[in-house]
Amino acid sequence: MTVATVGVMSPGDMGSGVGGVLKRNGLRVLTALDGRSDASRSRAKEEGIEDAGSLDELVRESDLILSILVPSEAVQFAENVAAAITRSESEIVVADCNAVSPATAVELEKTITAAGAKFIDAGIIGSTPRRGATPRFYASGVHASILGELDGKGISVPVMDGPIGMASGLKMVYAALTKGTAALYASTLMTAMSLGLYDDLIEEMKLSQSGTLEGMDRVKSVSAQAFRWIGEMEEIAATFADAGISPLIHKGAAETFRKIADSSIGHERVGEIDTSRTLEKSITAMLQKAD
């Protein structure tokens, strides 16, 4: 099939960036803003993404829908879009691009295919085009080549030779390292601060682990993503457990991100971070509960 119209749900930081770059590369891009926040509406407008209004209309007008949400919303959205597909009797393709476990991806496929649509398992690695990045949408499953049509249109789409769950699995093990490391850094610094050892740890790191210390500085921005990464760590934990590996590391990472999300700076979102704030002040703020 030829993909001419792409529906993007939802126009968050990644979704709006992807939608915008696809539009600039000649595709018609839609979203459904019924019930969405003012911030989502603003991002969609900035990127020139059309509002189809309802999910039913989005399904009727799109060739391909990209589900780009927080992991905790992936299952509910699949159920909602499946219902819309059934009502419209639409022949559409749905690509789940969320950070979910392979087992969750398989369940999502069952939901979508039961409604008569085609399903693609996708995993996003990389930052949003809103900041000039070209994210990679790894795709797997028998219909993965349909998502592959978007390759080179502001995003990269490596099509994997494997079943549903392969793309999600790659995302899981990759994020287990990158975001799992961020959780380890944050929890270590928060513990050091609580013990009155923050300055001592930083001085020792300067002497023996300067490269690691440089990486730790990025913890300053975790506050804007912590709320999203709780569910992602839980999906990673489930992936590890299914593979016969302890899930406890990433269950702990989820708890760390939950603590940060509930902290005095947990309300921050991308673009709202105080860039003048030092690492020390960031860690202090993460230890303080929100009012």
C-alpha positions in Angstrom: 0.0 0.0 0.0 1.0 3.6 -0.4 0.8 5.7 2.8 -0.4 9.2 2.1 -2.2 10.2 5.3 -0.7 9.5 8.8 -2.6 9.8 12.0 -0.5 10.6 15.1 -1.7 10.0 18.6 -0.8 11.9 20.4 0.9 15.3 19.7 3.2 15.2 22.7 6.9 16.1 22.4 7.8 13.1 20.3 4.4 12.7 18.5 4.2 16.3 17.4 7.8 16.3 16.3 7.3 13.2 14.2 4.0 14.5 12.8 5.6 17.8 11.9 8.6 16.3 10.0 6.4 13.9 8.1 4.2 16.8 7.0 7.2 18.7 5.9 8.2 15.7 3.8 5.0 15.6 1.9 2.5 13.6 3.9 -0.8 14.6 5.2 -0.7 14.4 9.0 -3.7 14.2 11.3 -4.5 13.9 15.0 -7.6 13.8 17.2 -7.7 16.6 19.7 -11.0 15.8 21.3 -10.2 15.8 25.1 -6.6 16.6 24.6 -4.8 19.3 26.6 -4.1 22.9 25.6 -0.4 22.0 25.3 -1.2 19.2 22.9 -3.3 21.6 20.8 -0.5 24.1 20.8 2.1 21.6 19.7 -0.2 20.3 16.9 -0.7 23.8 15.6 3.0 24.6 15.7 3.7 21.6 13.6 0.9 22.1 11.1 -0.9 18.9 12.1 -4.6 18.8 11.2 -7.2 18.1 13.8 -9.6 15.3 12.7 -11.6 15.9 15.9 -12.7 12.5 16.9 -10.9 9.2 16.9 -13.5 7.8 14.6 -12.8 10.5 12.0 -9.0 10.0 12.4 -9.5 6.3 11.6 -11.6 7.0 8.6 -9.2 9.5 7.1 -5.8 7.9 7.9 -3.9 5.1 6.1 -1.6 4.5 9.0 -1.9 5.5 12.7 1.2 5.9 14.9 0.4 5.4 18.6 3.0 7.4 20.4 1.9 7.7 24.1 3.1 7.0 27.6 3.3 3.2 28.0 0.5 3.2 30.5 -1.9 4.5 27.9 -1.0 2.0 25.1 -3.5 -0.7 25.9 -6.4 1.6 26.4 -5.7 3.4 23.2 -5.5 0.1 21.3 -8.9 -0.8 22.6 -10.3 2.6 21.7 -8.9 2.6 18.2 -10.0 -1.0 17.7 -13.6 0.1 18.6 -13.3 3.0 16.1 -12.1 0.7 13.4 -15.0 -1.7 14.0 -17.5 1.2 13.8 -16.0 2.6 10.6 -15.1 -0.8 9.0 -11.9 0.9 8.0 -9.0 -0.9 6.4 -6.2 0.7 8.3 -2.8 0.0 9.7 -1.9 0.7 13.3 1.7 0.9 14.5 2.2 0.8 18.2 5.3 2.9 18.8 5.2 2.8 22.6 7.8 1.6 25.1 6.1 -1.7 25.9 7.3 -5.2 26.5 7.1 -7.9 23.7 4.3 -9.6 25.6 2.3 -6.4 25.7 3.0 -5.9 22.0 1.5 -9.3 21.2 -1.6 -8.5 23.2 -2.0 -5.2 21.3 -1.7 -7.0 18.0 -4.6 -9.3 19.1 -6.8 -6.3 19.9 -6.1 -4.5 16.6 -6.3 -7.5 14.3 -9.6 -8.7 16.0 -11.0 -5.4 14.7 -9.9 -6.2 11.2 -6.9 -4.0 10.9 -3.2 -4.6 10.3 -0.7 -4.2 13.2 3.0 -3.2 13.3 5.2 -3.4 16.4 7.5 -0.4 16.6 10.1 0.9 19.0 11.4 4.4 19.0 15.1 5.1 19.8 16.3 8.6 19.7 15.1 12.1 20.4 12.3 14.1 18.9 12.6 16.0 15.5 11.4 19.0 17.5 15.1 19.3 18.6 16.6 18.4 15.2 16.9 14.7 15.8 16.1 11.8 13.4 14.6 9.1 15.6 14.7 5.5 14.6 11.4 3.6 14.4 12.5 -0.1 14.5 9.6 -2.1 13.0 8.7 -5.8 13.2 5.9 -8.1 12.1 4.6 -9.1 8.7 3.3 -5.6 7.9 6.5 -3.7 9.1 7.3 -2.7 5.5 4.3 -0.4 5.5 5.9 1.7 8.3 9.1 1.4 6.3 7.5 3.7 3.6 8.2 6.6 6.0 11.9 5.9 6.1 13.9 9.0 5.0 10.9 11.3 5.6 12.3 12.9 8.7 12.6 9.6 10.5 14.6 6.4 10.0 12.7 3.1 9.9 14.9 0.0 10.2 12.6 -2.9 9.2 13.5 -6.0 11.3 13.2 -9.5 10.0 11.2 -10.9 12.9 7.8 -11.2 14.6 5.7 -8.9 16.7 7.6 -8.2 19.8 11.1 -7.9 18.3 11.0 -4.2 17.9 9.5 -3.7 21.3 12.2 -6.0 22.8 15.0 -4.0 21.3 13.5 -0.8 22.7 13.2 -2.5 26.1 16.8 -3.7 26.3 18.1 -0.4 25.0 16.1 1.7 27.5 17.1 -0.7 30.2 20.6 0.6 29.8 20.0 4.3 29.0 17.1 5.2 31.3 18.0 2.5 33.8 21.4 4.2 34.2 19.7 7.5 34.7 17.7 6.0 37.5 20.9 4.6 39.1 22.6 7.9 38.9 19.7 9.8 40.3 19.1 7.3 43.2 22.8 7.3 44.0 23.1 11.1 44.2 19.8 11.3 46.2 21.2 8.8 48.7 24.5 10.6 48.9 22.7 13.8 49.6 20.5 12.2 52.3 23.6 10.9 54.0 25.4 14.2 53.9 28.0 12.7 51.5 27.1 14.5 48.3 30.2 16.8 48.2 32.5 13.9 49.1 31.1 11.7 46.4 31.4 14.4 43.8 35.0 15.1 44.7 35.9 11.4 44.5 34.1 11.1 41.2 36.2 14.0 39.9 39.3 12.1 40.8 38.4 8.6 39.7 35.3 8.7 37.5 35.2 12.0 35.6 33.5 10.5 32.6 30.7 9.0 34.7 30.3 12.3 36.6 29.9 14.1 33.2 27.0 11.7 32.4 25.5 12.2 35.8 25.0 15.9 35.1 22.2 14.9 32.7 20.1 13.9 35.8 19.2 17.6 36.0 16.6 17.1 33.2 15.1 13.8 34.4 12.4 15.7 36.2 10.7 16.4 32.9 10.5 12.8 31.9 10.2 10.9 35.1 6.4 10.6 34.9 6.7 8.9 31.5 9.5 6.6 32.5 7.7 4.9 35.4 5.6 2.8 33.1 8.5 2.2 30.8 10.6 0.8 33.7 7.7 -1.5 34.6 7.5 -2.8 31.1 11.2 -3.4 31.1 10.9 -5.3 34.4 8.2 -7.5 32.8 10.4 -8.1 29.8 13.3 -9.2 32.0 11.1 -11.5 34.0 9.7 -13.1 30.8 13.3 -13.7 29.8 14.1 -15.4 33.2 16.1 -12.4 34.4 15.4 -10.6 37.7 13.0 -7.7 37.2 14.0 -6.1 40.5 16.5 -3.7 39.1 14.0 -1.9 36.9 11.2 -2.2 39.4 13.5 -0.1 41.6 14.1 2.3 38.7 10.4 2.8 38.4 10.2 3.6 42.1 13.1 6.2 41.7 11.3 7.9 38.8 8.0 7.8 40.8 9.8 9.6 43.6 11.1 12.2 41.2 7.7 12.6 39.5 6.2 13.3 43.0 9.0 15.8 44.0 8.9 19.5 44.0 10.2 19.6 40.4 8.2 16.6 39.1 5.7 19.0 37.4 8.4 20.1 34.9 8.0 19.1 31.3 10.3 19.3 28.3 11.0 23.0 27.6 10.1 24.0 31.1 13.3 22.9 32.9 15.3 25.6 34.7 18.5 25.2 32.8 20.4 27.4 35.2 19.8 24.9 38.1 22.9 23.0 39.2 23.0 19.3 39.6 23.2 19.7 43.4 20.1 21.9 43.5 18.3 19.5 41.2 19.0 16.6 43.6 17.9 18.6 46.6 14.7 19.4 44.8 14.1 15.7 44.0 14.2 14.9 47.6 11.5 17.4 48.4 7.9 16.4 48.0 5.6 18.5 45.9 3.4 20.9 47.8 
